[in-house]
Amino acid sequence: MSLEIEGIYEGGVLKPDEPLPLKDHERVLITVRPKVSRIRQSAGSIRWTGAPEVLRKIAEDPIFDDAEAP
């Protein structure tokens, strides 16, 4: 079984955003990758000739927020 989940590192402890289907004391292998913003992921993928601040405003618009994705 393999899972990919999001979480937060706080006070020296990794805390998953949702419960994990694991037994107490079950050994796991952990790979940690910092979450990259959608802006950084897509940087350079379009040819933008307008002002950078306009593109940033569009990219940061809440309508494109990952939290609302299905």
N, C-alpha and C positions, 0 to 999 in steps of 0.2 A: 504494500500500500504506500502511495506517495501522496503528499498533500502540499499545496501551496497556500499559505494564509498570510494575512497581514497582522501586524501587531505593533507594539511599542516597547522600546527599551527604557526602563525607568528604575532608578535606584539600584542598578546592577542586576536587574532581573528582566528577562524577556517576557512580555505579557501578550499572549495572542488576543486578537479582537473577538474571537469566538471560542467556545469550548472545543476541545480536541477529542476525537474518538479513541482515546488511549487508556490503558489501565494504569493505576498508580504504580510507580517505580518502573514502568516500561522504559527500556533503553531506546533512544532514538539518535539519529544522525542529523545534525542541524547545519544548514547552510544559510548564512546571513548576507543579504544584499540590501543596502539602503534603498528605499523607495525613491524613484526619480520622478520629478514632476512631469506632467504631460508636456509642458513647454520645453523642458530639456530633452525629453524623448523625441520630440518632433522637430527640434532645431535643425534648420537647414533643409527640411523636406519640401518647402515651397519657395518659389522665387518671389520674394516680397520686394517691391520697389518703392513702397510708401515709407512713411515715417515710422521708426521703430516703436515709438510710444503708442501709435495707433494699433500696430500689430499686437503689442503686449496687452492693450485694453481688450482687444478681441479675444486673445488667447486666455485671458484670466476671467472672462465673462462667466458667471455662475451657470449659465445655460449649458456649458460644456463640462461641468464638474463631474468627475468620476462617480461621486456618491449617488448621482441620479441615473447612472447607467443601469440597464437591466441585468 
